[in-house]
Amino acid sequence: MKKYIYYLAIGVLLSCNESIKIDTAPLSGSINQSDEKTKIVERLGKAYTTGTFELANEYFTPDGIHMVNDVIYSTEEIIKGYNFHSLLFDELKHNNPHITTMFYNNGNIFTNQWAHWSGVSKITGQSHELDFYCSWKWENDKIVGTHCYFDTRMIEQEAGLFQQKMAADGETTDQ
């Protein structure tokens, strides 16, 4: 009887394994949540929230192409732009981030990041929230490009208020 149960269990396990099909299509592949690329994007997210996004210089190629919605920025511009957010907001947070890296069968590697962003205006004290998605494209262990999607209207309004305050105070900024 014990042998019968043993062979039955082995048969069930083997039959389950046969139902798993590996998709070899170019845009299929494997996904990983604990690889080094995912950890790097987690560190970059933390650097953004602390106003130290220049850490990205360690991982971005100098000639990278970075997009927010459909606006293209250089590596230098995107780093300055994200650091500028720390001049606009206190309590910057990426709430409940989901970050994974996709290794496609065609050789492309992208780290995908979804999160709920929040911050408090340094000018008005108003709390703001939005959802965002970013993809980080990798080549030779460097990030060659990013593409982020989020509603920029609130950040643009805060930047306008910041510029008005700076002008009223007689200060300038290169941001």
ABEGO torsion letter per residue (X at the ends): XAAAAAAAAAAAAAAAAAABBBBABAABEBBBAABAAAAAAAAAAAAAAAGAAAAAAAABBAABBBBBEABBBBAAAAAAAAAAAAAABBGBBBBGBBBBBBBBAAGBBBBBBBBBBBBBBAAAGBBBBBBBBBBBBBBGGBBABBBBBBBAAAAAAAAAAAAAAAAAAGBBBAX
